[in-house]
């Protein structure tokens, strides 16, 4: 792919790239999921490319449905694509990317699609705006559990992880304006969810983890953990809670009993599959499942959610 990257981008407020493949193809079918900020480009010779660095996340999203192709009002399905990278003031880091499509038939220009970037470093997104994807429609064993919980529900979950499954607990957290990544005992885990800490992610593993393996880099603000370390390793992820206004506090638990490596589906160990099956069974026995598939809510949290939802009707 052509490299329009300039080492002097810190002098600019934005960088514009017309998207072209390594083979010079610049007309694409476009599938995009706005809420997830991910998209797939397909050339006329049927080569597929994922935008930005979404190759792992893409496979998670499509397990429940494949996105439709974009279609122009003139019924054409082919577009040229332009990325505009908006940089953070005084920095080379990207804060936002706008995607503009132009119909190859009628030249209609679409309203820009905006993707916010909330991680670092980001310069590689300019150097490599798209990634070749040989098999964009692969199904594998991926699970994401959705829960609305009160604090005591979270405490019960951590007790089950520590005492019943006997997993090692690791936490990436903020304390005194610094990020830490540590193995924690149950008592420290309780502090992290109730005291003056802000936890970013919990990671649970039957094996002792080599923490250094999962550190992306360290700066004055502390440790940055690599993204999605649970995908290939036998790790269960509990993401940082998200407060949903009026509905409550939402938690997401992710794990997979398989992973994708160069287009091949690889099984994780039978022991890990047994652990995750036990976890899933425990969720079904201890939480409310009325909100939908793979939804497991605490009783009081579910009642708060359903009251808010009904008030919207």
Secondary structure, DSSP 4 states (H G I P E B T S, - for coil): ------TTGGG-SEEEEE---TT----BEEEEETTTTEEEEE-TT--EEEETT-HHHHHHHGGG-PPPBP--TTS---EEEEEEEEEPTTSSSEEEEEEEEEETTT-PBPPPEEEE--SS--THHHHTSEEE-S-S-----EEEEEEE--HHHHHHHHHIIIIIS--EEEEEEEETTEEEEEE--HHHHHHHHHSS-EEEEEEEESSPP-GGGGEEEEETTEEEEPTTTTTTTT-EEEEPPEEETTTEEEEEEEEESEEEETTEEEE--HHHHHHHHHHHHHHHHHSB-TTSTTB-B-HHHHHHHHHHHHHT-
